[in-house]
Amino acid sequence: MRRSAALSVFVAAVLSAGCVSRPAPRVTFLNDGVLKSPTAQDAENYCRNFGAPMRFLSAEGSEVPAAQVPAGPVVYRCD
């Protein structure tokens, strides 16, 4: 009985440590699938969770793609 209890506590601790150690991507949901993140790297990490391609938008509320990867906060879609 003690071995199984100790094993279950150990497994629970390992699983929770795995969940806690990964940082959550910083994402703000704006509207209709448009997202905003503080950096392009955060945006790429968020879209990578779903395996979805992403495209940067030129401004909030705009569907016009950005010409290049913006510096600083980015507005994007995970398609």
C-alpha positions in Angstrom: 0.0 0.0 0.0 2.8 2.4 0.9 4.7 1.8 -2.3 1.7 2.5 -4.5 0.9 5.7 -2.5 4.5 6.9 -2.8 4.6 6.0 -6.5 1.4 7.9 -7.2 2.7 11.0 -5.3 5.9 10.8 -7.3 4.1 10.6 -10.6 1.8 13.5 -9.7 4.8 15.6 -8.7 6.6 14.8 -12.0 3.6 15.6 -14.1 2.9 18.9 -12.4 6.5 19.9 -12.6 6.4 19.4 -16.3 3.4 21.6 -16.7 4.8 24.4 -14.4 8.2 24.5 -16.1 6.9 25.6 -19.5 6.0 29.3 -19.8 2.7 30.1 -21.2 2.8 32.3 -24.4 1.7 35.8 -23.8 -1.3 36.4 -26.0 -4.2 38.9 -26.1 -7.3 38.0 -28.1 -8.5 41.1 -30.0 -11.4 40.1 -32.2 -12.4 37.5 -34.9 -9.2 35.5 -34.6 -6.8 38.5 -34.5 -4.2 38.1 -31.7 -1.6 40.4 -30.2 1.6 39.5 -28.4 4.5 41.6 -27.0 7.1 40.0 -29.3 7.2 38.1 -32.6 8.8 35.1 -30.7 5.7 34.9 -28.4 3.4 35.0 -31.5 5.4 32.2 -33.2 5.3 30.1 -30.0 1.6 30.5 -29.7 0.8 29.5 -33.2 3.3 26.6 -33.0 1.1 25.0 -30.3 -1.5 24.3 -32.9 0.8 23.7 -35.9 -0.9 26.6 -37.6 0.8 29.0 -40.0 0.8 32.6 -39.0 0.8 35.9 -40.7 1.6 39.3 -39.2 -1.0 42.1 -39.8 -0.1 45.7 -40.4 -2.3 47.1 -37.6 -5.1 46.2 -35.2 -8.4 45.6 -37.0 -6.6 45.4 -40.4 -6.4 42.4 -42.7 -3.5 43.8 -44.6 -0.4 41.6 -44.1 2.6 43.3 -42.7 5.6 43.8 -45.2 8.1 42.5 -42.6 8.2 41.1 -39.1 7.4 44.1 -36.9 9.6 45.0 -33.9 7.9 45.2 -30.5 4.2 44.3 -30.1 2.8 42.3 -33.0 -0.7 41.8 -34.3 -1.2 38.5 -36.2 -3.5 35.6 -37.1 -2.9 31.9 -36.8 -4.5 30.5 -39.9 
